[in-house]
Amino acid sequence: MPTFDAENQVRFSKESRPFVAVSRNGELVPEAKQVIALAAKYRLTLETGHPSPAEGLMIIREARRQGVEHIVVTHAMLAPVRINIAQIRESATLGAYIEFVYNGLFGPEKQYEARDYANAMRAIGAKSVLWGATWGRGRTRCIPMRWPLSLRCCAKKAWRRRISI
């Protein structure tokens, strides 16, 4: 699904440019359903992109309806997506993996403390957690040493134990 061209992203960024809508009047647009159908047909992993929280849940429900096996809520807690704990739980209950990216914990892109991620991770359990990094654009850079350190920190806070990486 769309990321930097998503309507939610463009509006969040206060940009005046064309965008890709994934829904209209509370329903997914036919083109979004077609993308989901292709993911189901070819057994692809579907990522939600940068939709609004409500759109993300619509995407997940439709993907499940069409038989998509693997769904990822793209950096769920970071702007502009910013789904809340209840929406994270619902997404995980529907079978989606929730992506937590370390960039939200460090540097110029910092939006959260490790305890915030840990609370969300604890709410859904480890089986629904996908740990990653969003990188390669603008100020966001991957700093290799931070990735395992941030994962250890969040895991320790979420499950009260140390993990080996």
Protein Blocks (a to p, Z undefined) as FASTA:
>chain_A
ZZklpmklmmmnopacddddfbeehiacfklmmmmmmmmmnopacdebjadfklmmmmmm
mmmmnopabdcdehklbcfklpafklmmmmmmnopacdddfklmgcjllcbdfklmmmmm
mmnojklpccdddehiajbccdfklmmmmmmmmmmmmnopacdZZ
